[in-house]
Amino acid sequence: MHSYTKITSEHIEYFKRICEERVFSDEEKLQEYSRDETEDLSFPPEVVIKPKTVEEISKILAYCNENTLCLTPAGARTGLSGGALPIHGGVLLSMEAFNKILEIDEKNHQVITEPGVITQVLQDAVKEKGLFYPPDPASKGSCFIGGNISENSGGPKAVKYGVTKDYVLNLEVVLADGSIIWTGANVLKNATGYNLTQLIVGSEGTLGVVTKIVLKLIPHPIHDLLMLVPFFDAQQACEAVAAIFQAGITPSGLEFMERDALLYTQKFTGDSSLDIAENHQAHLLIEVDGFDPDKLMQECEQIIAVLERFETDEILFADSEAQKNTLWSLRRKAGEAVKAQSIYKEEDTVVPRYNLPKLLHHVKRIGKNYGFESVCYGHAGDGNLHINILKGDLSDEKWNNELPLAIRELFVKVVELGGTLSGEHGIGLVQKSYMDIAFPEVTLNLMRGIKNIFDPKGILNPGKIF
C-alpha cells in the first residue's frame, strides 16, 4: 500500500512550466476525464496534463516520482475494465497529442507510430501501402493503438492473425523515475535478454508510459467472403465452432451472437434489414480471407459441409461490400447496444474453444440461480465470450451483494474449463478482486515484485490489477 501527496497549486504551476496551456484543473475537464467506458464509474483526477513530447513526459514522471504524486496514463478511454480511471485522483496523463504515424517502412513491413493514433487510422494508412495490421477491437474507430498495447487487445481477426502482442517488436517507454528506454529491437527475432517488450504489452500502464511503438505488418489480403449462419440452438452454435477448426479450416473471423444481442443491436441502430426468425437462438458470423478467390470459395464449401451436421436455418452470404459492412456493424455495435438497455457488468471470459458450449451452459445456469439476465456474444473462434449481465429488475441489494458471488462462481468455472478471467479487456479495476482464482499467491507475488522493480513508489496507475 502506498500513500500519495495531494496535488497543490505549486505542483500545477510546475506542470504548467513544462506543458504551458496543456494543463487543466477546472471542474468540467476533471469530470470529462473521470470516466472511461467501464459501467457508470467516475473518478475525477486532480489535474489533467496533455504532453506533446517524450521529454515532457520524462520530466512529469520524474517530478511525480520525487513528490509521490500518483499518475494514471490515459488514451481514448474506451476501455472496459477501468484501466484508465484515476481512482486515487492525482495526475491524469492524456496521450492524445501523441497522434502521429512516424514511419511506414514498406521494405521491412513495419510501422513506427505514436500511441495516440486511432487504430483504424493506422490500419487505413498501412492498407494504402498494401500492408495489414490485423488486431481490430470493436472500438477500432475510436480507440488508440497505445491503449491496445496496454490491454493486449484482440478483436475478430485474432482468430487467424493473433492479438496485439504478436505484432509489437519494440517500444519506447518512460519509466516511473523519468528514465527513457527502448525495450527491444526492430527485428523479427530477438533472443537478447529478458523480453521487456512483451512484459510492457498488457501491463495496463502500471509499469511505464509507452511513447513510441514499432509494429510488424503483413501483406493485406485482397479477397474475403462472409456468411451469417442462424442456429436453432445456441449450444450447437458453440459446438460448431470447434468442428470448423477440427476440419482444418481457419477463418479470419468467427463471431458468436446470441439472439438478444442481435435484437438489441437492431433496435439500437434502427437497422432491421436482417430477418431474425422466432426460432433463431444464435448466429455465427464467419469470414474467410486471402489472395485466391477460388480457394476461399472452397473453404466456404468446407465450412458448409461441417455446418450440415448441425441444425441451422438458411445461410446468408454477403453478396456486396455494403452487406458485409452491415453485418460487421451489427456485430461491432452489439456491446454498445446491449449496454444501452440497462445498468450492466461485462465479463470478458476466455476458454479453450472446445469448451465454449460448457461455458455458455454455466453462464445461463448461474444466471438462473442468481436471477440475472445475460446477453452473450464474442470471438467464438478464440473461445472468448463477452458476457453482459443486465441489472434489469434486480434489487440494489442483489446487484451489489449477490452478483459478485455469482461472478466469482462463474470465474471458478472458467478456470476449471482451462480458461482465464480476461481475453482482451484486461483486469484493471473491476476484475482485480478475482485474480486469486486465476493465480496462486506465489504467482501474484512475482507480479507484484515486477511492479515494485519498475515503480517502487507505486505512482503509476495505482489500484489496478492487484
C-alpha positions as CSV (number, residue, x, y, z in Angstrom):
1,M,0.0,0.0,0.0
2,H,1.2,3.5,-0.8
3,S,0.1,6.9,0.3
4,Y,0.1,9.8,-2.2
5,T,0.6,13.5,-1.9
6,K,-2.4,15.7,-2.9
7,I,-1.9,18.0,-5.9
8,T,-1.3,21.6,-4.8
9,S,-1.2,24.8,-6.7
10,E,2.6,24.6,-6.6
11,H,2.5,21.2,-8.4
12,I,0.2,22.6,-11.0
13,E,2.5,25.6,-11.6
14,Y,5.4,23.2,-12.2
15,F,3.4,21.3,-14.7
16,K,2.4,24.5,-16.5
17,R,6.1,25.4,-16.8
18,I,6.6,22.2,-18.7
19,C,3.4,21.9,-20.7
20,E,2.2,25.6,-20.7
21,E,-1.5,25.8,-21.6
22,R,-2.0,22.0,-21.8
23,V,-2.6,21.6,-18.0
24,F,-6.2,21.6,-16.8
25,S,-7.7,21.7,-13.3
26,D,-11.2,23.1,-14.0
27,E,-14.1,21.0,-12.8
28,E,-15.5,20.4,-16.3
29,K,-12.3,19.0,-17.6
30,L,-11.8,16.9,-14.5
31,Q,-15.2,15.3,-14.8
32,E,-14.7,14.7,-18.5
33,Y,-11.5,12.6,-17.7
34,S,-13.1,10.9,-14.8
35,R,-14.6,8.1,-16.9
36,D,-13.9,5.5,-19.5
37,E,-16.4,3.0,-20.9
38,T,-16.5,0.9,-17.8
39,E,-20.0,0.7,-16.4
40,D,-21.0,4.0,-14.8
41,L,-17.9,4.6,-12.8
42,S,-16.4,8.0,-12.3
43,F,-13.2,9.0,-10.5
44,P,-12.1,12.6,-11.2
45,P,-8.3,13.3,-11.3
46,E,-6.9,16.4,-9.6
47,V,-5.2,17.7,-12.8
48,V,-5.2,16.7,-16.5
49,I,-2.0,17.1,-18.5
50,K,-1.6,16.7,-22.2
51,P,2.1,16.4,-23.1
52,K,3.4,16.6,-26.6
53,T,7.0,15.2,-26.3
54,V,8.7,12.3,-24.6
55,E,10.9,14.8,-22.8
56,E,7.9,16.5,-21.3
57,I,6.6,13.1,-20.1
58,S,10.0,12.3,-18.6
59,K,10.0,15.5,-16.6
60,I,6.4,14.9,-15.4
61,L,7.1,11.4,-14.3
62,A,10.4,12.3,-12.5
63,Y,8.6,15.1,-10.7
64,C,5.7,12.9,-9.7
65,N,8.0,10.1,-8.5
66,E,10.1,12.6,-6.5
67,N,6.9,14.1,-4.9
68,T,4.9,10.9,-4.6
69,L,2.1,12.1,-6.9
70,C,0.2,9.3,-8.5
71,L,-0.3,9.3,-12.2
72,T,-2.7,7.5,-14.5
73,P,-1.9,7.3,-18.2
74,A,-4.9,7.5,-20.5
75,G,-5.6,7.2,-24.2
76,A,-9.0,7.3,-25.8
77,R,-10.6,6.0,-22.6
78,T,-12.6,3.3,-24.5
79,G,-11.5,0.5,-22.0
80,L,-14.0,-1.8,-20.3
81,S,-12.1,-2.8,-17.1
82,G,-11.4,0.6,-15.6
83,G,-7.8,0.7,-16.5
84,A,-7.8,4.5,-17.3
85,L,-9.8,5.6,-14.2
86,P,-7.7,7.8,-11.8
87,I,-9.1,6.1,-8.7
88,H,-6.7,7.9,-6.4
89,G,-7.0,11.3,-8.1
90,G,-3.6,12.7,-8.8
91,V,-2.4,13.3,-12.4
92,L,-4.3,12.1,-15.5
93,L,-1.7,11.9,-18.3
94,S,-3.6,12.1,-21.6
95,M,-1.7,10.8,-24.6
96,E,-4.0,12.5,-27.1
97,A,-1.2,14.7,-28.6
98,F,0.9,11.7,-29.5
99,N,-1.1,11.2,-32.6
100,K,1.4,10.8,-35.5
101,I,2.4,7.8,-37.6
102,L,6.1,8.4,-37.7
103,E,7.2,6.0,-40.5
104,I,5.7,3.2,-42.6
105,D,8.7,1.0,-43.6
106,E,7.5,-0.8,-46.7
107,K,10.8,-2.6,-47.2
108,N,10.7,-4.3,-43.8
109,H,6.9,-4.4,-43.4
110,Q,7.0,-2.3,-40.2
111,V,5.4,0.9,-38.9
112,I,6.6,3.2,-36.2
113,T,3.8,5.1,-34.5
114,E,2.9,7.2,-31.5
115,P,0.4,5.7,-29.1
116,G,-2.3,8.3,-29.6
117,V,-3.1,7.2,-33.2
118,I,-6.6,5.8,-33.7
119,T,-6.3,2.1,-34.5
120,Q,-8.4,2.3,-37.7
121,V,-6.4,5.3,-38.9
122,L,-3.3,3.3,-38.6
123,Q,-4.9,0.3,-40.4
124,D,-6.1,2.5,-43.2
125,A,-2.7,4.2,-43.6
126,V,-0.8,0.9,-43.9
127,K,-3.5,-0.5,-46.2
128,E,-2.8,2.2,-48.7
129,K,0.7,0.6,-49.0
130,G,-0.8,-2.9,-49.4
131,L,0.0,-3.8,-45.8
132,F,-2.1,-5.1,-42.9
133,Y,-2.2,-4.6,-39.2
134,P,-4.8,-7.2,-38.2
135,P,-5.8,-6.6,-34.5
136,D,-9.2,-4.9,-34.7
137,P,-11.1,-4.3,-31.4
138,A,-14.8,-3.3,-31.7
139,S,-13.8,0.2,-30.8
140,K,-11.1,0.4,-33.6
141,G,-12.7,3.6,-34.9
142,S,-12.1,5.5,-31.7
143,C,-9.5,3.5,-29.5
144,F,-5.8,4.4,-29.6
145,I,-3.1,2.0,-30.5
146,G,-1.4,2.7,-27.2
147,G,-4.5,1.5,-25.3
148,N,-4.4,-1.6,-27.5
149,I,-0.8,-2.1,-26.3
150,S,-1.8,-1.6,-22.6
151,E,-4.6,-4.2,-22.8
152,N,-3.2,-6.6,-25.4
153,S,-6.3,-6.1,-27.5
154,G,-7.6,-8.6,-29.9
155,G,-10.8,-8.4,-32.0
156,P,-12.4,-10.6,-34.6
157,K,-9.3,-11.0,-36.8
158,A,-7.3,-12.5,-33.8
159,V,-8.6,-16.0,-34.6
160,K,-6.4,-16.2,-37.7
161,Y,-3.9,-13.4,-37.2
162,G,-3.3,-13.2,-33.5
163,V,-3.6,-10.3,-31.0
164,T,-1.6,-7.1,-30.4
165,K,1.4,-8.8,-28.7
166,D,2.0,-10.8,-31.9
167,Y,2.8,-7.5,-33.8
168,V,4.8,-5.5,-31.3
169,L,8.5,-5.5,-32.0
170,N,9.8,-2.7,-29.9
171,L,8.6,0.1,-27.5
172,E,9.9,3.4,-26.3
173,V,8.8,3.6,-22.6
174,V,9.2,6.3,-20.0
175,L,9.7,4.7,-16.6
176,A,8.4,5.9,-13.2
177,D,11.6,7.8,-12.4
178,G,11.6,9.5,-15.8
179,S,14.1,7.2,-17.5
180,I,13.5,6.7,-21.2
181,I,14.3,3.2,-22.6
182,W,13.7,1.1,-25.7
183,T,12.6,-2.4,-24.7
184,G,13.9,-4.4,-27.6
185,A,14.9,-4.1,-31.3
186,N,13.2,-3.6,-34.6
187,V,13.7,-7.2,-35.7
188,L,11.5,-10.2,-36.1
189,K,13.7,-12.5,-33.9
190,N,15.3,-11.4,-30.7
191,A,16.8,-13.7,-28.0
192,T,18.8,-11.0,-26.3
193,G,18.0,-10.9,-22.6
194,Y,14.5,-10.8,-21.0
195,N,11.6,-9.9,-23.2
196,L,10.8,-6.5,-21.8
197,T,8.7,-5.6,-24.8
198,Q,6.1,-8.4,-24.1
199,L,6.2,-7.5,-20.4
200,I,5.0,-4.0,-21.2
201,V,2.3,-5.3,-23.5
202,G,-0.8,-5.9,-21.4
203,S,0.6,-4.2,-18.3
204,E,-2.2,-1.6,-18.3
205,G,0.0,1.4,-17.7
206,T,1.3,0.1,-14.4
207,L,5.0,-0.3,-15.4
208,G,5.7,2.7,-17.7
209,V,4.3,5.1,-20.2
210,V,4.6,4.0,-23.9
211,T,5.6,6.8,-26.2
212,K,6.7,5.1,-29.4
213,I,5.6,1.7,-30.9
214,V,7.2,-0.4,-33.6
215,L,4.7,-2.9,-35.2
216,K,5.2,-5.7,-37.6
217,L,2.9,-5.7,-40.7
218,I,1.9,-8.4,-43.2
219,P,0.6,-8.2,-46.8
220,H,-3.1,-7.2,-46.9
221,P,-5.5,-9.9,-48.0
222,I,-7.2,-9.0,-51.3
223,H,-10.4,-11.0,-51.1
224,D,-12.8,-12.1,-48.4
225,L,-16.1,-13.9,-48.1
226,L,-18.6,-13.5,-45.3
227,M,-21.5,-15.7,-44.2
228,L,-24.1,-15.4,-41.4
229,V,-25.4,-18.7,-40.0
230,P,-28.6,-18.9,-37.9
231,F,-28.8,-21.7,-35.3
232,F,-31.9,-23.0,-33.6
233,D,-29.9,-23.8,-30.5
234,A,-27.1,-21.6,-29.0
235,Q,-25.2,-24.6,-27.6
236,Q,-25.0,-26.1,-31.1
237,A,-23.6,-22.8,-32.5
238,C,-20.8,-23.0,-29.9
239,E,-20.2,-26.7,-30.8
240,A,-19.9,-25.8,-34.5
241,V,-17.0,-23.5,-33.7
242,A,-14.6,-26.3,-32.7
243,A,-15.9,-28.5,-35.5
244,I,-14.9,-26.0,-38.1
245,F,-11.3,-25.9,-36.9
246,Q,-11.2,-29.7,-36.5
247,A,-12.0,-29.8,-40.2
248,G,-8.7,-28.0,-40.9
249,I,-10.2,-24.5,-41.6
250,T,-9.0,-21.3,-40.0
251,P,-11.5,-18.5,-40.7
252,S,-10.3,-14.9,-40.5
253,G,-13.3,-14.2,-38.3
254,L,-15.7,-16.4,-36.3
255,E,-18.1,-14.5,-34.2
256,F,-20.9,-15.7,-31.9
257,M,-24.0,-13.6,-31.2
258,E,-27.0,-14.7,-29.1
259,R,-30.4,-13.8,-30.3
260,D,-30.9,-11.0,-27.8
261,A,-27.6,-9.4,-28.8
262,L,-28.7,-9.1,-32.4
263,L,-32.2,-7.9,-31.5
264,Y,-30.8,-5.2,-29.1
265,T,-28.4,-4.1,-31.8
266,Q,-31.1,-3.8,-34.4
267,K,-33.2,-1.7,-32.0
268,F,-30.1,0.4,-31.1
269,T,-29.1,1.1,-34.7
270,G,-32.5,1.2,-36.3
271,D,-31.3,-1.3,-38.9
272,S,-33.9,-4.1,-39.3
273,S,-32.7,-5.4,-42.7
274,L,-31.7,-8.7,-41.2
275,D,-34.6,-11.1,-40.6
276,I,-34.3,-12.9,-37.3
277,A,-36.8,-15.7,-37.0
278,E,-38.6,-16.6,-33.8
279,N,-36.6,-19.8,-33.6
280,H,-33.2,-18.4,-34.2
281,Q,-31.4,-18.6,-30.9
282,A,-27.9,-17.6,-32.0
283,H,-25.8,-16.7,-35.1
284,L,-22.3,-17.3,-36.2
285,L,-20.6,-14.7,-38.4
286,I,-17.9,-16.5,-40.4
287,E,-15.3,-14.8,-42.6
288,V,-12.5,-16.2,-44.7
289,D,-9.9,-14.1,-46.4
290,G,-6.8,-14.4,-48.6
291,F,-5.4,-13.9,-52.1
292,D,-7.1,-16.7,-54.1
293,P,-10.9,-16.3,-54.5
294,D,-11.3,-19.9,-55.7
295,K,-9.6,-21.2,-52.6
296,L,-11.8,-19.0,-50.4
297,M,-14.9,-20.5,-52.1
298,Q,-13.6,-24.0,-51.4
299,E,-13.1,-23.1,-47.8
300,C,-16.7,-21.8,-47.6
301,E,-17.9,-25.1,-49.1
302,Q,-15.9,-27.0,-46.5
303,I,-17.5,-24.9,-43.7
304,I,-21.0,-25.5,-45.1
305,A,-20.2,-29.2,-45.1
306,V,-19.3,-29.0,-41.4
307,L,-22.4,-27.0,-40.6
308,E,-24.7,-29.7,-42.2
309,R,-24.1,-31.7,-39.0
310,F,-25.9,-29.1,-37.0
311,E,-29.4,-27.7,-37.0
312,T,-29.2,-24.4,-38.9
313,D,-31.5,-22.3,-40.9
314,E,-30.7,-20.9,-44.4
315,I,-27.1,-19.4,-44.5
316,L,-26.8,-15.9,-45.7
317,F,-23.9,-15.0,-47.9
318,A,-23.0,-11.3,-48.0
319,D,-23.1,-10.5,-51.7
320,S,-21.8,-6.9,-51.6
321,E,-19.4,-4.7,-49.6
322,A,-22.4,-2.9,-48.3
323,Q,-23.9,-6.1,-46.9
324,K,-20.6,-7.1,-45.4
325,N,-20.3,-3.8,-43.7
326,T,-23.8,-4.1,-42.4
327,L,-23.2,-7.5,-40.9
328,W,-19.9,-6.5,-39.3
329,S,-21.5,-3.3,-38.0
330,L,-24.2,-5.3,-36.2
331,R,-21.5,-7.4,-34.5
332,R,-19.3,-4.5,-33.6
333,K,-22.1,-2.4,-32.1
334,A,-23.5,-5.3,-30.1
335,G,-21.7,-4.2,-26.9
336,E,-22.8,-0.6,-27.1
337,A,-26.4,-1.7,-27.9
338,V,-26.7,-4.2,-25.0
339,K,-25.3,-1.7,-22.6
340,A,-27.9,0.9,-23.6
341,Q,-30.6,-1.5,-22.2
342,S,-29.7,-1.4,-18.6
343,I,-27.1,-0.9,-15.9
344,Y,-24.7,-3.7,-16.7
345,K,-21.5,-5.5,-15.9
346,E,-19.4,-7.1,-18.7
347,E,-17.2,-10.1,-18.2
348,D,-14.5,-10.9,-20.8
349,T,-14.1,-14.7,-20.2
350,V,-12.0,-17.0,-22.4
351,V,-11.7,-20.8,-22.5
352,P,-10.3,-23.3,-25.0
353,R,-12.7,-23.1,-27.9
354,Y,-13.9,-26.8,-27.5
355,N,-15.2,-25.8,-24.0
356,L,-17.2,-22.9,-25.3
357,P,-20.5,-24.8,-25.1
358,K,-19.8,-25.7,-21.5
359,L,-19.0,-22.1,-20.7
360,L,-22.3,-20.9,-22.2
361,H,-24.2,-23.6,-20.2
362,H,-22.6,-22.4,-16.9
363,V,-23.4,-18.7,-17.7
364,K,-27.0,-19.5,-18.2
365,R,-27.2,-21.8,-15.2
366,I,-25.6,-19.3,-12.8
367,G,-27.8,-16.5,-14.2
368,K,-30.9,-18.6,-13.5
369,N,-29.7,-19.4,-9.9
370,Y,-29.0,-15.7,-9.1
371,G,-31.8,-14.2,-11.1
372,F,-29.9,-12.1,-13.6
373,E,-30.3,-11.8,-17.4
374,S,-27.2,-12.3,-19.5
375,V,-26.6,-11.5,-23.2
376,C,-23.6,-13.2,-24.7
377,Y,-21.5,-12.5,-27.9
378,G,-17.9,-12.6,-28.7
379,H,-14.9,-14.0,-30.6
380,A,-16.0,-17.7,-30.6
381,G,-13.0,-18.8,-32.7
382,D,-10.8,-17.8,-29.8
383,G,-13.1,-19.2,-27.1
384,N,-13.5,-15.5,-26.0
385,L,-17.1,-14.9,-24.7
386,H,-18.3,-11.4,-23.7
387,I,-20.9,-11.9,-21.0
388,N,-23.1,-8.8,-20.4
389,I,-25.0,-9.1,-17.2
390,L,-28.0,-6.7,-17.1
391,K,-29.3,-5.3,-13.8
392,G,-32.9,-5.1,-15.2
393,D,-35.3,-5.5,-12.2
394,L,-32.7,-6.8,-9.8
395,S,-32.7,-5.0,-6.5
396,D,-29.7,-2.9,-5.5
397,E,-29.1,-5.4,-2.6
398,K,-28.9,-8.3,-5.0
399,W,-26.9,-6.4,-7.6
400,N,-24.3,-5.1,-5.0
401,N,-24.1,-8.1,-2.7
402,E,-25.1,-11.3,-4.6
403,L,-23.8,-10.5,-8.1
404,P,-20.1,-10.6,-7.0
405,L,-20.7,-14.1,-5.6
406,A,-22.2,-15.1,-9.0
407,I,-19.3,-13.6,-10.9
408,R,-16.8,-15.4,-8.6
409,E,-18.7,-18.7,-9.2
410,L,-18.5,-18.1,-13.0
411,F,-14.8,-17.4,-12.9
412,V,-14.1,-20.5,-10.9
413,K,-15.9,-22.5,-13.7
414,V,-14.0,-20.6,-16.4
415,V,-10.6,-21.6,-14.8
416,E,-11.8,-25.2,-14.3
417,L,-12.5,-25.3,-18.0
418,G,-8.9,-24.3,-18.7
419,G,-9.7,-20.6,-19.3
420,T,-8.9,-17.3,-17.5
421,L,-10.6,-14.1,-16.4
422,S,-9.9,-11.8,-19.4
423,G,-9.2,-12.4,-23.0
424,E,-8.7,-8.8,-24.2
425,H,-10.2,-6.2,-21.8
426,G,-7.6,-6.5,-19.1
427,I,-8.0,-6.7,-15.3
428,G,-7.9,-3.0,-14.4
429,L,-10.1,-2.0,-11.5
430,V,-13.2,-4.1,-11.8
431,Q,-11.6,-7.6,-12.0
432,K,-8.7,-7.3,-9.6
433,S,-10.6,-8.9,-6.7
434,Y,-10.9,-12.2,-8.7
435,M,-7.2,-12.6,-9.5
436,D,-6.8,-15.2,-6.8
437,I,-9.0,-17.5,-8.8
438,A,-6.6,-17.4,-11.8
439,F,-3.3,-17.4,-9.9
440,P,-1.8,-18.8,-6.7
441,E,-0.3,-16.3,-4.2
442,V,3.3,-17.2,-5.4
443,T,2.5,-16.1,-8.9
444,L,0.7,-12.9,-7.8
445,N,3.8,-12.0,-5.6
446,L,6.0,-12.4,-8.6
447,M,3.9,-9.9,-10.5
448,R,3.8,-7.6,-7.5
449,G,7.6,-7.9,-7.4
450,I,7.9,-6.9,-11.0
451,K,5.7,-3.9,-10.4
452,N,7.8,-2.9,-7.5
453,I,11.1,-3.0,-9.5
454,F,9.6,-0.8,-12.3
455,D,7.7,1.5,-9.9
456,P,9.0,1.3,-6.3
457,K,6.8,4.2,-5.1
458,G,3.7,2.8,-6.8
459,I,2.9,6.0,-8.6
460,L,1.9,4.5,-12.0
461,N,-1.8,3.7,-12.4
462,P,-2.2,2.7,-8.7
463,G,-5.0,0.4,-7.6
464,K,-5.1,-1.7,-10.8
465,I,-4.6,-5.4,-11.4
466,F,-3.8,-6.2,-7.7
